[in-house]
Amino acid sequence: MHSNFSYISNGTVMVILCAVTIIVVLFQALIFLRLGFRRGNELGLSKASMKQVVVSSSVFSIIPSLPILISYMILVPALGKFLPWVRLSVIGSAAYETMAADMAVKAFGYTNLSDPFSPEAYLGITWMVTGAILLSSLAVYFLKPYDKKMQKLQGSGSKFIPILISAMFLGLLGSMAAPYLVNWKNITGVLTILISGVAVTLFNKLGRKVPIVKEFAFAGSMIAGMVFAAIYTAVLA
Protein backbone atom coordinates (compact mmCIF):
# COMPACT_ATOMS: atom_id res chain seq x y z
CA MET A 1 0.00 0.00 0.00
CA HIS A 2 1.20 3.52 -0.74
CA SER A 3 2.59 5.02 2.46
CA ASN A 4 1.04 8.44 1.78
CA PHE A 5 -2.44 7.33 2.77
CA SER A 6 -1.82 4.25 4.93
CA TYR A 7 -2.20 6.50 7.97
CA ILE A 8 -5.79 7.09 6.82
CA SER A 9 -6.78 3.61 5.64
CA ASN A 10 -5.24 1.79 8.61
CA GLY A 11 -5.51 4.59 11.15
CA THR A 12 -7.32 4.73 14.47
CA VAL A 13 -10.15 6.92 13.17
CA MET A 14 -10.93 4.44 10.40
CA VAL A 15 -10.92 1.56 12.90
CA ILE A 16 -13.40 3.36 15.17
CA LEU A 17 -15.75 4.38 12.34
CA CYS A 18 -15.83 0.89 10.85
CA ALA A 19 -16.09 -0.86 14.24
CA VAL A 20 -19.06 1.28 15.30
CA THR A 21 -20.87 0.43 12.06
CA ILE A 22 -20.20 -3.30 12.48
CA ILE A 23 -21.35 -3.25 16.11
CA VAL A 24 -24.63 -1.53 15.16
CA VAL A 25 -25.32 -4.14 12.48
CA LEU A 26 -24.48 -7.03 14.83
CA PHE A 27 -26.78 -5.53 17.44
CA GLN A 28 -29.61 -5.42 14.88
CA ALA A 29 -28.95 -9.07 13.99
CA LEU A 30 -29.20 -10.04 17.67
CA ILE A 31 -32.50 -8.18 17.96
CA PHE A 32 -33.94 -10.04 14.96
CA LEU A 33 -32.65 -13.33 16.38
CA ARG A 34 -34.38 -12.64 19.69
CA LEU A 35 -37.62 -11.66 17.93
CA GLY A 36 -37.39 -14.83 15.84
CA PHE A 37 -37.09 -17.04 18.92
CA ARG A 38 -39.96 -15.20 20.57
CA ARG A 39 -42.17 -15.75 17.52
CA GLY A 40 -41.12 -19.39 17.40
CA ASN A 41 -42.24 -19.86 20.99
CA GLU A 42 -45.59 -18.27 20.13
CA LEU A 43 -46.00 -20.78 17.29
CA GLY A 44 -45.13 -23.69 19.58
CA LEU A 45 -41.75 -24.57 18.08
CA SER A 46 -39.29 -26.36 20.33
CA LYS A 47 -36.04 -24.67 21.34
CA ALA A 48 -34.09 -27.62 19.95
CA SER A 49 -35.57 -27.22 16.47
CA MET A 50 -35.00 -23.46 16.48
CA LYS A 51 -31.37 -23.91 17.56
CA GLN A 52 -30.95 -26.47 14.78
CA VAL A 53 -32.17 -23.91 12.26
CA VAL A 54 -29.63 -21.38 13.55
CA VAL A 55 -26.78 -23.90 13.34
CA SER A 56 -27.76 -25.06 9.85
CA SER A 57 -28.11 -21.50 8.57
CA SER A 58 -24.71 -20.58 10.00
CA VAL A 59 -23.01 -23.55 8.35
CA PHE A 60 -24.61 -22.97 4.96
CA SER A 61 -23.66 -19.27 5.13
CA ILE A 62 -19.96 -20.12 5.10
CA ILE A 63 -19.80 -21.26 1.47
CA PRO A 64 -21.54 -18.19 -0.06
CA SER A 65 -19.18 -16.02 2.02
CA LEU A 66 -16.03 -17.37 0.34
CA PRO A 67 -16.20 -15.00 -2.68
CA ILE A 68 -16.60 -12.10 -0.26
CA LEU A 69 -13.50 -13.20 1.67
CA ILE A 70 -11.54 -13.45 -1.59
CA SER A 71 -12.68 -9.96 -2.62
CA TYR A 72 -11.63 -8.66 0.79
CA MET A 73 -8.14 -10.09 0.30
CA ILE A 74 -7.98 -8.44 -3.13
CA LEU A 75 -9.01 -5.02 -1.82
CA VAL A 76 -6.87 -4.96 1.35
CA PRO A 77 -3.53 -4.17 -0.37
CA ALA A 78 -5.13 -1.20 -2.14
CA LEU A 79 -7.72 0.13 0.33
CA GLY A 80 -6.45 -1.01 3.71
CA LYS A 81 -7.86 -3.47 6.21
CA PHE A 82 -10.90 -1.62 7.48
CA LEU A 83 -12.79 0.03 4.60
CA PRO A 84 -13.20 -3.27 2.66
CA TRP A 85 -14.13 -4.97 5.96
CA VAL A 86 -17.07 -2.69 6.66
CA ARG A 87 -18.11 -2.38 3.01
CA LEU A 88 -18.21 -6.12 2.28
CA SER A 89 -19.76 -7.10 5.60
CA VAL A 90 -22.57 -4.55 5.79
CA ILE A 91 -23.92 -2.94 2.65
CA GLY A 92 -21.66 -3.72 -0.29
CA SER A 93 -21.13 -6.81 -2.40
CA ALA A 94 -18.05 -8.53 -3.78
CA ALA A 95 -18.85 -7.62 -7.39
CA TYR A 96 -19.88 -4.02 -6.69
CA GLU A 97 -16.98 -3.07 -4.42
CA THR A 98 -14.20 -4.22 -6.74
CA MET A 99 -15.90 -2.72 -9.81
CA ALA A 100 -16.70 0.65 -8.18
CA ALA A 101 -13.23 0.98 -6.63
CA ASP A 102 -11.59 0.17 -9.96
CA MET A 103 -13.74 2.72 -11.81
CA ALA A 104 -12.95 5.39 -9.19
CA VAL A 105 -9.18 4.88 -9.29
CA LYS A 106 -9.20 4.99 -13.10
CA ALA A 107 -11.10 8.29 -12.96
CA PHE A 108 -8.06 9.71 -11.14
CA GLY A 109 -5.82 8.64 -14.02
CA TYR A 110 -4.38 5.42 -12.61
CA THR A 111 -4.33 2.09 -14.43
CA ASN A 112 -5.90 -0.08 -11.72
CA LEU A 113 -6.03 -0.65 -7.97
CA SER A 114 -2.52 -2.10 -7.90
CA ASP A 115 -1.01 1.30 -8.78
CA PRO A 116 0.32 3.39 -5.86
CA PHE A 117 -2.16 6.27 -5.73
CA SER A 118 -2.51 9.46 -3.74
CA PRO A 119 -4.53 10.16 -0.56
CA GLU A 120 -6.93 12.21 -2.72
CA ALA A 121 -7.57 9.17 -4.89
CA TYR A 122 -8.16 7.03 -1.80
CA LEU A 123 -10.72 9.49 -0.46
CA GLY A 124 -12.33 9.59 -3.91
CA ILE A 125 -12.66 5.80 -3.92
CA THR A 126 -14.17 5.92 -0.43
CA TRP A 127 -16.81 8.43 -1.51
CA MET A 128 -17.44 6.54 -4.75
CA VAL A 129 -18.15 3.14 -3.20
CA THR A 130 -20.23 4.72 -0.42
CA GLY A 131 -22.15 7.42 -2.28
CA ALA A 132 -22.97 5.40 -5.38
CA ILE A 133 -24.67 2.61 -3.49
CA LEU A 134 -26.62 5.12 -1.39
CA LEU A 135 -27.94 6.76 -4.55
CA SER A 136 -28.85 3.38 -6.01
CA SER A 137 -31.07 2.72 -2.98
CA LEU A 138 -33.31 5.57 -4.18
CA ALA A 139 -34.17 3.41 -7.18
CA VAL A 140 -36.62 1.58 -4.88
CA TYR A 141 -38.90 4.61 -5.14
CA PHE A 142 -38.33 5.49 -8.80
CA LEU A 143 -38.68 1.91 -10.06
CA LYS A 144 -41.82 1.10 -8.08
CA PRO A 145 -44.17 1.58 -11.10
CA TYR A 146 -41.79 -0.53 -13.21
CA ASP A 147 -41.81 -3.30 -10.61
CA LYS A 148 -45.62 -3.30 -10.46
CA LYS A 149 -45.81 -3.55 -14.25
CA MET A 150 -43.34 -6.45 -14.31
CA GLN A 151 -45.29 -8.29 -11.59
CA LYS A 152 -48.49 -7.82 -13.59
CA LEU A 153 -46.86 -9.20 -16.75
CA GLN A 154 -45.41 -12.16 -14.83
CA GLY A 155 -48.82 -12.90 -13.38
CA SER A 156 -50.31 -12.97 -16.85
CA GLY A 157 -48.23 -16.05 -17.69
CA SER A 158 -46.30 -14.39 -20.50
CA LYS A 159 -43.33 -16.49 -21.64
CA PHE A 160 -41.52 -13.41 -22.90
CA ILE A 161 -40.85 -11.92 -19.44
CA PRO A 162 -38.32 -14.57 -18.25
CA ILE A 163 -36.49 -14.19 -21.56
CA LEU A 164 -36.46 -10.40 -21.21
CA ILE A 165 -35.13 -10.51 -17.64
CA SER A 166 -32.43 -13.02 -18.60
CA ALA A 167 -31.41 -10.88 -21.58
CA MET A 168 -31.16 -7.77 -19.40
CA PHE A 169 -29.03 -9.62 -16.86
CA LEU A 170 -26.72 -11.02 -19.53
CA GLY A 171 -26.44 -7.57 -21.08
CA LEU A 172 -25.37 -6.14 -17.73
CA LEU A 173 -22.72 -8.82 -17.28
CA GLY A 174 -21.59 -8.35 -20.87
CA SER A 175 -21.19 -4.60 -20.46
CA MET A 176 -18.91 -5.16 -17.45
CA ALA A 177 -16.88 -8.00 -18.97
CA ALA A 178 -16.55 -6.68 -22.55
CA PRO A 179 -13.83 -4.06 -21.85
CA TYR A 180 -11.60 -6.79 -20.44
CA LEU A 181 -12.38 -9.41 -23.07
CA VAL A 182 -11.54 -7.11 -25.99
CA ASN A 183 -8.42 -5.60 -24.43
CA TRP A 184 -5.96 -7.89 -26.16
CA LYS A 185 -3.04 -5.85 -24.87
CA ASN A 186 -3.82 -7.24 -21.43
CA ILE A 187 -3.28 -10.90 -22.28
CA THR A 188 -3.19 -11.88 -18.61
CA GLY A 189 -6.65 -10.42 -18.01
CA VAL A 190 -8.19 -12.09 -21.08
CA LEU A 191 -6.73 -15.50 -20.25
CA THR A 192 -7.77 -15.16 -16.60
CA ILE A 193 -11.39 -14.52 -17.61
CA LEU A 194 -11.33 -17.54 -19.95
CA ILE A 195 -9.82 -19.80 -17.28
CA SER A 196 -12.41 -18.66 -14.75
CA GLY A 197 -15.17 -19.34 -17.28
CA VAL A 198 -13.89 -22.84 -17.94
CA ALA A 199 -13.60 -23.46 -14.18
CA VAL A 200 -17.17 -22.38 -13.40
CA THR A 201 -18.45 -24.54 -16.26
CA LEU A 202 -16.64 -27.57 -14.88
CA PHE A 203 -17.94 -26.86 -11.38
CA ASN A 204 -21.52 -26.65 -12.65
CA LYS A 205 -21.19 -29.90 -14.64
CA LEU A 206 -19.71 -31.71 -11.65
CA GLY A 207 -22.45 -30.18 -9.52
CA ARG A 208 -25.06 -32.17 -11.44
CA LYS A 209 -23.62 -35.33 -9.91
CA VAL A 210 -22.50 -33.82 -6.60
CA PRO A 211 -24.95 -30.98 -5.77
CA ILE A 212 -22.81 -29.42 -3.03
CA VAL A 213 -20.06 -28.65 -5.59
CA LYS A 214 -22.36 -26.08 -7.22
CA GLU A 215 -22.11 -24.00 -4.07
CA PHE A 216 -18.36 -23.65 -4.69
CA ALA A 217 -18.70 -22.70 -8.37
CA PHE A 218 -18.33 -18.93 -7.94
CA ALA A 219 -15.60 -19.05 -5.31
CA GLY A 220 -13.78 -21.88 -7.08
CA SER A 221 -13.74 -20.07 -10.43
CA MET A 222 -12.37 -16.93 -8.75
CA ILE A 223 -9.61 -18.90 -7.06
CA ALA A 224 -8.78 -20.72 -10.31
CA GLY A 225 -8.50 -17.41 -12.16
CA MET A 226 -6.34 -15.86 -9.44
CA VAL A 227 -4.01 -18.86 -9.28
CA PHE A 228 -3.65 -18.88 -13.07
CA ALA A 229 -2.96 -15.11 -13.18
CA ALA A 230 -0.31 -15.43 -10.46
CA ILE A 231 1.44 -18.35 -12.18
CA TYR A 232 1.21 -16.80 -15.66
CA THR A 233 2.59 -13.46 -14.43
CA ALA A 234 5.44 -15.07 -12.49
CA VAL A 235 6.48 -17.66 -15.09
CA LEU A 236 5.34 -16.68 -18.58
CA ALA A 237 4.64 -12.94 -18.64
TIDREN-658080 format. One record per residue (C-alpha): x, y, z; residue number from 1; residue in three letters. Coordinates in nm, 2 decimals, decimal comma. Last residue first. Layout:
N
> px	py	pz	resi	resn
> X	Y	Z	NUM	ALA
...
END
This chain:
237
> px	py	pz	resi	resn
> 0,46	-1,29	-1,86	237	ALA
> 0,53	-1,67	-1,86	236	LEU
> 0,65	-1,77	-1,51	235	VAL
> 0,54	-1,51	-1,25	234	ALA
> 0,26	-1,35	-1,44	233	THR
> 0,12	-1,68	-1,57	232	TYR
> 0,14	-1,83	-1,22	231	ILE
> -0,03	-1,54	-1,05	230	ALA
> -0,30	-1,51	-1,32	229	ALA
> -0,36	-1,89	-1,31	228	PHE
> -0,40	-1,89	-0,93	227	VAL
> -0,63	-1,59	-0,94	226	MET
> -0,85	-1,74	-1,22	225	GLY
> -0,88	-2,07	-1,03	224	ALA
> -0,96	-1,89	-0,71	223	ILE
> -1,24	-1,69	-0,87	222	MET
> -1,37	-2,01	-1,04	221	SER
> -1,38	-2,19	-0,71	220	GLY
> -1,56	-1,90	-0,53	219	ALA
> -1,83	-1,89	-0,79	218	PHE
> -1,87	-2,27	-0,84	217	ALA
> -1,84	-2,36	-0,47	216	PHE
> -2,21	-2,40	-0,41	215	GLU
> -2,24	-2,61	-0,72	214	LYS
> -2,01	-2,87	-0,56	213	VAL
> -2,28	-2,94	-0,30	212	ILE
> -2,49	-3,10	-0,58	211	PRO
> -2,25	-3,38	-0,66	210	VAL
> -2,36	-3,53	-0,99	209	LYS
> -2,51	-3,22	-1,14	208	ARG
> -2,24	-3,02	-0,95	207	GLY
> -1,97	-3,17	-1,17	206	LEU
> -2,12	-2,99	-1,46	205	LYS
> -2,15	-2,67	-1,27	204	ASN
> -1,79	-2,69	-1,14	203	PHE
> -1,66	-2,76	-1,49	202	LEU
> -1,85	-2,45	-1,63	201	THR
> -1,72	-2,24	-1,34	200	VAL
> -1,36	-2,35	-1,42	199	ALA
> -1,39	-2,28	-1,79	198	VAL
> -1,52	-1,93	-1,73	197	GLY
> -1,24	-1,87	-1,47	196	SER
> -0,98	-1,98	-1,73	195	ILE
> -1,13	-1,75	-1,99	194	LEU
> -1,14	-1,45	-1,76	193	ILE
> -0,78	-1,52	-1,66	192	THR
> -0,67	-1,55	-2,02	191	LEU
> -0,82	-1,21	-2,11	190	VAL
> -0,66	-1,04	-1,80	189	GLY
> -0,32	-1,19	-1,86	188	THR
> -0,33	-1,09	-2,23	187	ILE
> -0,38	-0,72	-2,14	186	ASN
> -0,30	-0,59	-2,49	185	LYS
> -0,60	-0,79	-2,62	184	TRP
> -0,84	-0,56	-2,44	183	ASN
> -1,15	-0,71	-2,60	182	VAL
> -1,24	-0,94	-2,31	181	LEU
> -1,16	-0,68	-2,04	180	TYR
> -1,38	-0,41	-2,18	179	PRO
> -1,65	-0,67	-2,26	178	ALA
> -1,69	-0,80	-1,90	177	ALA
> -1,89	-0,52	-1,75	176	MET
> -2,12	-0,46	-2,05	175	SER
> -2,16	-0,84	-2,09	174	GLY
> -2,27	-0,88	-1,73	173	LEU
> -2,54	-0,61	-1,77	172	LEU
> -2,64	-0,76	-2,11	171	GLY
> -2,67	-1,10	-1,95	170	LEU
> -2,90	-0,96	-1,69	169	PHE
> -3,12	-0,78	-1,94	168	MET
> -3,14	-1,09	-2,16	167	ALA
> -3,24	-1,30	-1,86	166	SER
> -3,51	-1,05	-1,76	165	ILE
> -3,65	-1,04	-2,12	164	LEU
> -3,65	-1,42	-2,16	163	ILE
> -3,83	-1,46	-1,83	162	PRO
> -4,08	-1,19	-1,94	161	ILE
> -4,15	-1,34	-2,29	160	PHE
> -4,33	-1,65	-2,16	159	LYS
> -4,63	-1,44	-2,05	158	SER
> -4,82	-1,60	-1,77	157	GLY
> -5,03	-1,30	-1,69	156	SER
> -4,88	-1,29	-1,34	155	GLY
> -4,54	-1,22	-1,48	154	GLN
> -4,69	-0,92	-1,67	153	LEU
> -4,85	-0,78	-1,36	152	LYS
> -4,53	-0,83	-1,16	151	GLN
> -4,33	-0,65	-1,43	150	MET
> -4,58	-0,35	-1,42	149	LYS
> -4,56	-0,33	-1,05	148	LYS
> -4,18	-0,33	-1,06	147	ASP
> -4,18	-0,05	-1,32	146	TYR
> -4,42	0,16	-1,11	145	PRO
> -4,18	0,11	-0,81	144	LYS
> -3,87	0,19	-1,01	143	LEU
> -3,83	0,55	-0,88	142	PHE
> -3,89	0,46	-0,51	141	TYR
> -3,66	0,16	-0,49	140	VAL
> -3,42	0,34	-0,72	139	ALA
> -3,33	0,56	-0,42	138	LEU
> -3,11	0,27	-0,30	137	SER
> -2,89	0,34	-0,60	136	SER
> -2,79	0,68	-0,46	135	LEU
> -2,66	0,51	-0,14	134	LEU
> -2,47	0,26	-0,35	133	ILE
> -2,30	0,54	-0,54	132	ALA
> -2,21	0,74	-0,23	131	GLY
> -2,02	0,47	-0,04	130	THR
> -1,82	0,31	-0,32	129	VAL
> -1,74	0,65	-0,47	128	MET
> -1,68	0,84	-0,15	127	TRP
> -1,42	0,59	-0,04	126	THR
> -1,27	0,58	-0,39	125	ILE
> -1,23	0,96	-0,39	124	GLY
> -1,07	0,95	-0,05	123	LEU
> -0,82	0,70	-0,18	122	TYR
> -0,76	0,92	-0,49	121	ALA
> -0,69	1,22	-0,27	120	GLU
> -0,45	1,02	-0,06	119	PRO
> -0,25	0,95	-0,37	118	SER
> -0,22	0,63	-0,57	117	PHE
> 0,03	0,34	-0,59	116	PRO
> -0,10	0,13	-0,88	115	ASP
> -0,25	-0,21	-0,79	114	SER
> -0,60	-0,06	-0,80	113	LEU
> -0,59	-0,01	-1,17	112	ASN
> -0,43	0,21	-1,44	111	THR
> -0,44	0,54	-1,26	110	TYR
> -0,58	0,86	-1,40	109	GLY
> -0,81	0,97	-1,11	108	PHE
> -1,11	0,83	-1,30	107	ALA
> -0,92	0,50	-1,31	106	LYS
> -0,92	0,49	-0,93	105	VAL
> -1,29	0,54	-0,92	104	ALA
> -1,37	0,27	-1,18	103	MET
> -1,16	0,02	-1,00	102	ASP
> -1,32	0,10	-0,66	101	ALA
> -1,67	0,06	-0,82	100	ALA
> -1,59	-0,27	-0,98	99	MET
> -1,42	-0,42	-0,67	98	THR
> -1,70	-0,31	-0,44	97	GLU
> -1,99	-0,40	-0,67	96	TYR
> -1,89	-0,76	-0,74	95	ALA
> -1,81	-0,85	-0,38	94	ALA
> -2,11	-0,68	-0,24	93	SER
> -2,17	-0,37	-0,03	92	GLY
> -2,39	-0,29	0,26	91	ILE
> -2,26	-0,45	0,58	90	VAL
> -1,98	-0,71	0,56	89	SER
> -1,82	-0,61	0,23	88	LEU
> -1,81	-0,24	0,30	87	ARG
> -1,71	-0,27	0,67	86	VAL
> -1,41	-0,50	0,60	85	TRP
> -1,32	-0,33	0,27	84	PRO
> -1,28	0,00	0,46	83	LEU
> -1,09	-0,16	0,75	82	PHE
> -0,79	-0,35	0,62	81	LYS
> -0,64	-0,10	0,37	80	GLY
> -0,77	0,01	0,03	79	LEU
> -0,51	-0,12	-0,21	78	ALA
> -0,35	-0,42	-0,04	77	PRO
> -0,69	-0,50	0,13	76	VAL
> -0,90	-0,50	-0,18	75	LEU
> -0,80	-0,84	-0,31	74	ILE
> -0,81	-1,01	0,03	73	MET
> -1,16	-0,87	0,08	72	TYR
> -1,27	-1,00	-0,26	71	SER
> -1,15	-1,34	-0,16	70	ILE
> -1,35	-1,32	0,17	69	LEU
> -1,66	-1,21	-0,03	68	ILE
> -1,62	-1,50	-0,27	67	PRO
> -1,60	-1,74	0,03	66	LEU
> -1,92	-1,60	0,20	65	SER
> -2,15	-1,82	-0,01	64	PRO
> -1,98	-2,13	0,15	63	ILE
> -2,00	-2,01	0,51	62	ILE
> -2,37	-1,93	0,51	61	SER
> -2,46	-2,30	0,50	60	PHE
> -2,30	-2,35	0,83	59	VAL
> -2,47	-2,06	1,00	58	SER
> -2,81	-2,15	0,86	57	SER
> -2,78	-2,51	0,98	56	SER
> -2,68	-2,39	1,33	55	VAL
> -2,96	-2,14	1,36	54	VAL
> -3,22	-2,39	1,23	53	VAL
> -3,09	-2,65	1,48	52	GLN
> -3,14	-2,39	1,76	51	LYS
> -3,50	-2,35	1,65	50	MET
> -3,56	-2,72	1,65	49	SER
> -3,41	-2,76	2,00	48	ALA
> -3,60	-2,47	2,13	47	LYS
> -3,93	-2,64	2,03	46	SER
> -4,17	-2,46	1,81	45	LEU
> -4,51	-2,37	1,96	44	GLY
> -4,60	-2,08	1,73	43	LEU
> -4,56	-1,83	2,01	42	GLU
> -4,22	-1,99	2,10	41	ASN
> -4,11	-1,94	1,74	40	GLY
> -4,22	-1,57	1,75	39	ARG
> -4,00	-1,52	2,06	38	ARG
> -3,71	-1,70	1,89	37	PHE
> -3,74	-1,48	1,58	36	GLY
> -3,76	-1,17	1,79	35	LEU
> -3,44	-1,26	1,97	34	ARG
> -3,26	-1,33	1,64	33	LEU
> -3,39	-1,00	1,50	32	PHE
> -3,25	-0,82	1,80	31	ILE
> -2,92	-1,00	1,77	30	LEU
> -2,89	-0,91	1,40	29	ALA
> -2,96	-0,54	1,49	28	GLN
> -2,68	-0,55	1,74	27	PHE
> -2,45	-0,70	1,48	26	LEU
> -2,53	-0,41	1,25	25	VAL
> -2,46	-0,15	1,52	24	VAL
> -2,14	-0,32	1,61	23	ILE
> -2,02	-0,33	1,25	22	ILE
> -2,09	0,04	1,21	21	THR
> -1,91	0,13	1,53	20	VAL
> -1,61	-0,09	1,42	19	ALA
> -1,58	0,09	1,09	18	CYS
> -1,58	0,44	1,23	17	LEU
> -1,34	0,34	1,52	16	ILE
> -1,09	0,16	1,29	15	VAL
> -1,09	0,44	1,04	14	MET
> -1,01	0,69	1,32	13	VAL
> -0,73	0,47	1,45	12	THR
> -0,55	0,46	1,11	11	GLY
> -0,52	0,18	0,86	10	ASN
> -0,68	0,36	0,56	9	SER
> -0,58	0,71	0,68	8	ILE
> -0,22	0,65	0,80	7	TYR
> -0,18	0,43	0,49	6	SER
> -0,24	0,73	0,28	5	PHE
> 0,10	0,84	0,18	4	ASN
> 0,26	0,50	0,25	3	SER
> 0,12	0,35	-0,07	2	HIS
> 0,00	0,00	0,00	1	MET
END
